Amino acid sequence: MPGAQGFNALVHMRSLHPHLPVVVVSAREEATVMRRALDHGALGIIPKSADSDTIGHALGTILDGETWAPPEAHNVPPTGSEEREVGQRLRELTPQQFRVLQMLGAGRLNKQIAYDLNVSEATIKAHVTAILRKLGVTNRTQAVLMAGKLAIDDDAIVLPPEED
């Protein structure tokens, strides 16, 4: 999903297709990262280092309607309520609002976003207003910071440039 980082893509995918089983294959094998993926809607998380037998077993388990993750993912506490709340709020965004939020995170101005999406600047302003309302924030920076809470690494959070 272009522009999506961290668990934003997973949350957005689950909002668009809630009945679609999503499996995350990741090079990240930290238990907390795997647990967060499960808590944000993945039915499974398979490390890239897994052997073919493990991958086959995991996919079979998921296709049988169960979740699958390495045992260590279940040995860490669940994702915090604040992060789960952010995920829930992001699920309320339409696909276009999600794209606009990603572009805000990249520091794009309304005029630039409108040009890129081939819509009017007034349409982008309406999207931004809806995003702020759905996320329960008052400005673009707060919206980007909120979405950044679903980053996998703190250094992966994309901040907008300073406003003058």
Secondary structure by P-SEA (a helix, b strand, c coil): ccccccaaaaaaaaaacccbbbbbbcccccaaaaaaaaaacccccccccccaaaaaaaaaaaaaccccccccccccccccaaaaaaaaaaaaccaaaaaaaaaaaacccaaaaaaaacccaaaaaaaaaaaaaaaccccaaaaaaaaacccccccccccccccc
